[in-house]
Amino acid sequence: MLFPETKYLDFKFPQPQYLGAKYIHRGWIAQFIPENANTILDAFSGSQSIAYMFKQLGKRVITNDFLNFNNVIGKALIENPGYTLDNEDIETLYSPNNSPEEFNLISSLFSGLFFIDEDADFADSFRSNVHRLKNPYKQALALTIMCRSMTRKVTMGHFAHTQALVYASDPNRVKRNRSLARPLKDLFSELLPQYNAAVFNNNKENISFNENVLDLLPKVDGVDLVYFDPPYCNSHADYQSFYHLLETYVEYWKDKDFINGTKRYNPKRYSGFDKNSEVILNFQDMFEKSRHIPTWILSYNDRSYPDIDTILNLIKPFRDVNIEYKTYYAGRGGKGSVAGSNEILLICNPK
Ligand SMILES: C[S@@+](CC[C@H](N)C(=O)[O-])C[C@H]1O[C@@H](n2cnc3c(N)ncnc32)[C@H](O)[C@@H]1O
């Protein structure tokens, strides 16, 4: 990158807590983004931490995730040209539940499971007021911060276990992680300034989608580079089991069953990248559908399925590939971040 755009680099993406987030690798990934790539698609954007880095580089960003709570972050921090939440908005969001018969999903499903009654009621009343904010970017920002607050309240930051309240009443755990015992409203209020400060306009028409990547690819044009960060099929690939509560909160499902101890919604959305039996065919389809995008960058980890040789064989009919390794030694890199494991980027250019 010869003449990098630097004026947006002072904005700070609020630190995510999301399995497989590449937040800590964003500087390393940025090195491989060519200056002349003007429009970039983040096809599996998750927490949006890499889409945000693209926005900071001054790119036009198209971002996408098949889960809507991630798309909502994309609306709030990538597509949003500058709307933040002011005191009047907060007063609206913190006002009493304006329709308790309609807005009681979180207390009816998750009270006594992930939250104490007061927090579940607050989540519902807040949700009942979101649509009273007239601007869609403000709505998205409100939901984004609330989702982040909810993950801070539960042990391990996900919802695939049923120990949240047990841990929240264990003094030793609370000593290590005070958020577990703090009211949801306090966590929201604390996060708000960070999120408001992260909103900026890079003067590009950025857009966030909520589609399966295989449906989206044929529809996007004018993309110079696509970044693929698919789930690691071997571990933690089922994002809907880990984050079902956030999707339920954003969607406020009326037409799902809620199953198992964690009350995950059912049926799930179809990914195609979370089961070993399907993933190879879907990678093949994804590469086929990306022919019209000149440069592809794929994040990969050497503990993933399928193995690197299989992936390379799938890409080679379409692109020449350079492999870049980043070895990390501390176990802090999100999914698969085991000491000595490699974070890999496959840089794929036209033949
Ligand atoms: C490894 S994570 C991406 C992490 C992201 N780069 C970040 O920094 O936070 C993979 C993402 O792919 C999404 N996903 C899974 N299947 C998908 C599909 N078929 N289409 C689009 N997104 C999908 C998951 O919801 C998850 O957020």
PDBQT file of the ligand as one rigid body, heavy atoms in Angstrom, charges set to zero:
ROOT
HETATM    1  C1  LIG A 401     -15.060 -15.909  11.274  1.00  0.00    +0.000 C 
HETATM    2  S1  LIG A 401     -16.543 -15.012  11.411  1.00  0.00    +0.000 S 
HETATM    3  C2  LIG A 401     -16.114 -13.446  10.712  1.00  0.00    +0.000 C 
HETATM    4  C3  LIG A 401     -15.370 -12.590  11.683  1.00  0.00    +0.000 C 
HETATM    5  C4  LIG A 401     -15.112 -11.189  11.195  1.00  0.00    +0.000 C 
HETATM    6  N1  LIG A 401     -14.117 -11.132  10.157  1.00  0.00    +0.000 N 
HETATM    7  C5  LIG A 401     -14.729 -10.299  12.342  1.00  0.00    +0.000 C 
HETATM    8  O1  LIG A 401     -13.629  -9.710  12.324  1.00  0.00    +0.000 OA
HETATM    9  O2  LIG A 401     -15.514 -10.193  13.293  1.00  0.00    +0.000 OA
HETATM   10  C6  LIG A 401     -17.563 -15.760  10.190  1.00  0.00    +0.000 C 
HETATM   11  C7  LIG A 401     -18.915 -15.095   9.975  1.00  0.00    +0.000 C 
HETATM   12  O3  LIG A 401     -19.541 -15.728   8.857  1.00  0.00    +0.000 OA
HETATM   13  C8  LIG A 401     -20.939 -15.635   9.040  1.00  0.00    +0.000 C 
HETATM   14  N2  LIG A 401     -21.547 -16.610   8.094  1.00  0.00    +0.000 N 
HETATM   15  C9  LIG A 401     -21.648 -17.954   8.203  1.00  0.00    +0.000 A 
HETATM   16  N3  LIG A 401     -22.206 -18.483   7.097  1.00  0.00    +0.000 NA
HETATM   17  C10 LIG A 401     -22.462 -17.452   6.257  1.00  0.00    +0.000 A 
HETATM   18  C11 LIG A 401     -23.019 -17.356   4.951  1.00  0.00    +0.000 A 
HETATM   19  N4  LIG A 401     -23.427 -18.445   4.290  1.00  0.00    +0.000 N 
HETATM   20  N5  LIG A 401     -23.117 -16.140   4.375  1.00  0.00    +0.000 NA
HETATM   21  C12 LIG A 401     -22.707 -15.024   5.040  1.00  0.00    +0.000 A 
HETATM   22  N6  LIG A 401     -22.182 -15.050   6.290  1.00  0.00    +0.000 NA
HETATM   23  C13 LIG A 401     -22.051 -16.243   6.885  1.00  0.00    +0.000 A 
HETATM   24  C14 LIG A 401     -21.129 -15.904  10.523  1.00  0.00    +0.000 C 
HETATM   25  O4  LIG A 401     -22.350 -15.359  10.986  1.00  0.00    +0.000 OA
HETATM   26  C15 LIG A 401     -19.903 -15.219  11.126  1.00  0.00    +0.000 C 
HETATM   27  O5  LIG A 401     -20.232 -13.941  11.578  1.00  0.00    +0.000 OA
ENDROOT
TORSDOF 0
